[in-house]
Every structure is written in structure tokens, then in C-alpha cells.
Amino acid sequence: MYASYYTPDQIGQLPSEPGIYKYYDAERHLIYVGKAKNLKKRVSSYFNKQTGVDKKTRKLVSEIHYIEFTIVNTEFEALLLENTLIKENQPKYNILLRDDKSYPYICVTHERFPRVFAIRRFEPGLGTYYGPFASVKAMNNVFYLLRSLYHIRTCKYNLSEENIQKGKFKVCLEYHIGNCKGPCEGLQSEQDYNRDIEQVVHVLKGNLAQPRQYFRERMQEAAGRLEFEQAQRYKEKFELLEKYHAKSLVVNPNIADVDVFTITSDEKCAFINYLKVINGAITVTKTVEVKKKLEESDADILVLVMIEMRSRYNSQSREIISNIPIELEVEDWHISVPKIGDKRKLVELSFKNALFFKKERMSVVEDQKGKPHRVVLQLQKDLQLKNPPLRIECFDNSNIQGTNPVSAMVCFINGKPAKSEYRHYNIQTVEGPNDFASMHEVVSRRYKRLLEEKKPLPDLIVVDGGKGQLSAATDALKELGIYGQVPIIGIAKRLEELYFPEDPYPLHIDKKSESLMLLQRARDEAHRFAITHHRQKRSKAAFESQLENISGIGEVTASKLLKHFRSVQKIKEAPVEEIAKLIGKDKAQRLKETLNQGDSLTPPAMDKLPISPAEGEQA
């Protein structure tokens, strides 16, 4: 395989070979992984298409700065590599299976007199794993069947030949109640024990025909010897196996082993059902929801899920049937869309499951629309509010020793951040580090504007700070004549105390309460938003100050340059002609000469500037 880096203007140099391609943003973060039969054609299609491209794809293309590709031998190898990279890196534009539960397996150990037990974590070299099982109940049913049919030890002894001969172990209760034949004391041979393990493996693989035949033959042999009690025991085990087999949905014994995948989708999500059929019986059924990141086709989504499901459930079936055609050439795989017969009925059954799951999910989404989230209702109860706080607005201030003071307001709707409603505020009427006056100003400005625009007020106002900040915000509401119409609280950081206006005693909510966590999330988000805006403002001020130190560059010219180029670095990289269009040829020439003399004008990284204790407390 071969890997290399390219920029979007070099895509013409990509090879016309199968492989995977990776897109990186300006910070070299992996944002998308894809596969292709022809790397050059596939990657070029992202940049050449001008019409018929959805917004998400256009946004993806706008963020691509670097391209890396890996050539493989076949399209199927590309698919496997793509699936692995997506699971490892989880790029933000790739669809993800949001099903990260740890499923139980049944393990048959690689040791003398193998043990059989349930396990969730994978331990290399321990044994052979069978599963996973969709639920613990399903696994326990299989476990009960195995313990009822066969004599399997439950102890953890090292049953080496030497240990048994030395008589290191004694039989336990399992031997006395007939569940074990006592291999620990040499009462059962290794050959006889392994015959049971061989049957156990057949059951775990879903091959029930051979165990049924085994018990039928043992029953007939015992009856032929006139050992009717023994024959009865074999008969009971045979009937238990038959009963277990009847619980599986029998399709048709002539179908043998096949994997069934069906898909139905809408603009946002796809719903895929998977049926694993072994010896005519459905042994696994699973439906998953996949949220679309771009405008992926149903075939592309189905192929990814197919690889994941076959790997997860250890499917070895060569035949795959589906409700849509899949263009995937894999040796020893036969993929088809049946039109008639039993296989068509099987596809219809799978598709019915996918449709039902989709309908169920859509109904849940509809039911949840407009209904308060559980955490919101808990917050209403904890704060003793009249109405659920569906809309929460939280305020925070940020400054360093009074310089570049800013404030921020973040909004949570039904317990979740509504980033389109966030607002920044540059402090206009306050001089110096006066946190209380700053809070008074931004609260006044926010709700004066809402009143003027006749927009609804929030259900709860949260102020980051103690009594002082809360009092300042309360005074602002009183001046606007809306005090009492909207509940308002302050949250102090040190002990996570909640303050109410005109109440000298704070309210303490359980530190593990979801409602307190919601208020903390809002407070922390307001802190982050305010700090980000503050750093940007400091950065801009630092850039303008440095540019103004250049002869002939004043405040107006510096602002014009930064508004166009965004940073001093980009000004340094821009040609003189482009700068001259903004400020004239003489100023542009003088500016370039000064900047090229050295890197003395490059400002320090804003994230490395010291933050005073005041900033950390106020923001």
C-alpha cells in the first residue's frame, strides 16, 4: 500500500487505483474518510461538482486543506480499511454506528477439559468466543440449554494430567447433583469430556442438526440395550433441544446459511435490519439507526453496516440478500436481490422490521417535540418554579484587569445548547474591572431589546456569580419593569450555591443532581463563550497596536487591513498589489518592507497569554 499528502489543487496527480482517501482541515484534523474504485475520479468529483450538491457536502469541501490516500488491491480491501479507520478516528463527517454497548459472549476455553462461561471483554488466547448475544436473557437461555444437555465443569482448577494423578482436587456439589462427571478426580476421561464440548460448539454455532441426531442415536441405542431410564434421559434432552430450536424463527431448511440486509431511509437517518440465518433458522436479528452526515446513498450506508454486522456477529455466510442492489465485488460472496420465492419472503420480513423500527423512532421523536426534558422538569421541581424552564439564558463576564471587558449570553432550550441564540456583548458604559456594573449593562441591553422587538422572555435567567452579580442583574430587570415576570438565580462557583433575589440563604442541590449539572453546563458554556470572545478581542487589539507602530499606518488603516486579511501573518503572505488596492501603493510598499524585516510583529499565541484570577472567577 502507498500513502501520501496532497492539497486540493493537486488532485489531478492522484492515481486511478482503488483505495481510501482521508480529508484533513487546516489544523490537520481528520474530518472524513471515504473509499473509491478510482481515487482520482472520486476525489475530483467533490471539487468539480457545482450543482446538485447539498449544504453539508459544500461545508465539507470548504474545510478540506489536505488530502491523504492509500492505494489497496481491491475495492473490498478499501471498504474494510475505511470501516476500520472510521471506527478508530470517528471523523465528524462520517456516519457512525451509535451502538457502543459491550455485548456478552460465550467463551469455550483453550485448556484441558475446556470451561464454558459468559464474558464481555475480549482476552486474546483465552479461548474461542461465540456471539455476541443481543441481550443477557438470550445468552442465559443458551447457557441453560448447554448446562441441561451436557456435563460441563464449572470449577477453575488446572486439570493437568499430573495434578489429577496426584489427587490435588476433590469433586464438588456439581458432581453430586449430576451436573458434572468429576474429571478433577479422573472419573471422566478427556475423550468423553471433549465429545460434550464438541456438541456444545455445534449448538453455539447454531448447527442444531448434529446435536439432535446425536441424542436421537443415543436414545435408540439405550432402548436397544433395554436401558429405558437412560433412553428416557436422552429423550428429554432431545425434546429440550427441539423446544429450543422451535423458539427460533424457522424460515426454510432449504435456504441453509444466508445473511439478510434491508434498508429504509429519509433525509436525516437510515434504518437497517440484519437477519443471520443458519440452517434455515434466524439466529440473530438486529436493527440499527444511522444518522447521515452527508448525502450518503442507501447502498453506501448498507455496505458499511454490512461489514460491521458480519464482523460483530462472526458471520461466515457466503450468500447475502438485500432489498436494494449492492455493487460490491468480493471473492466467495454472492450478493443478490431476490424477486420471488422463500428468499424474497425473507427479505420482506427483514424490511418489515426495518420499517417498524423507523416508525417507532419517528413516533418517539414526535412525542418528544414540545415536551419538557426530564432534566428540565427536575430543575423546575428543585427550584420550585411555576413553569418548566424550557428556555434558560445564562450570563457571564470576562476581562483581564479591566482591559477589553466583554460579556456573553448562552441559551439552553429544553436542556440543550441552542448555539444560534448565543450573544456576545462588548461593554460600553463601564470603565475598569467592575463586574457588577458590567452585568447590569448586559442584562439591561438584552431584555430591553427583547421588549422592543416584542419577543418572548426566557423561562429562567442564570447569572454566573454570587449575591453581587445577582443583585446587579435584578436591578436591571426592575428598571425594565419585568422583575418578577422571569425567575432569576445566581450560581456561585466555590460551593455551587444557588442564590435567589432578596433571600440571604443560598439553596444547595445534591451535587449529583442532573438539574445542578444542567446549570453547571450552562455556566461553563457561558464561561467558554465569553473567554473565546475576550481572547479574540485581545488578539485584534494586539494586531492593531502592532500595525499602528508602522509609519503611515493609523487606526483606520489597521482596522481596514485586519478586517480584510484577518491576521498579520496573512498580510505578510499577501502580494503588494493586493494590499495596495486597500491602502495605496506607497503605504503597501512601506508595510511589506517593515513586516519582512523580521517576525517581531508576530503576536504571542492568545491561548498562552496569562489569565488573571479575576478572569477565571468572573468568566
Disulfide bonds with the S-S distance in Angstrom:
none
